Amino acid sequence: MNDFINCPHCGATSNIGGLVGQTTDDCPACGEPVLTAPLEWQPLWDAMDAHPADWIQTTEKMYWQMLEAVPPRAHSNGAFLVGEASHSNAEGRTMYAGFRKTGGQFFAKYLTIDQFKKEF
């Protein structure tokens, strides 16, 4: 099954091929890696680890589950950091799972509080 997706980098909508659950392909418009299907749970965490600079597409269900699990650490304009820290990065900075809603799509990425504040 092929899915149409919006690239989180350039916003282009395309059918980049691949099966639901495959990790990434390159966006034909900008060449950046893009997920072929929204991910949840362990596949999402794995993709966030593998592509730390990218917003990884997830589902609306995952967005709401994370928002409602514990009070968010920070929130702004449809974006939030999960209230419990995920891990520390190589510099010893506390990382949180961040989620954002853009249009009708949902994305996740690990962020520090400072990164979140700069972006949102």
Buried (B, 14 or more C-beta within 10 A) or exposed (E): EEBEBBBBBEEBEBEBEBEEEEBBBEBEBEEBBBBBBBBBEEBBBEBBEEBEEBBBBBBEEBBEBBBEEEEBBBBEEEBBBBBEBBEEEEEEEEBBBBBBBBEEBBBBBBBBBEBBEEEB
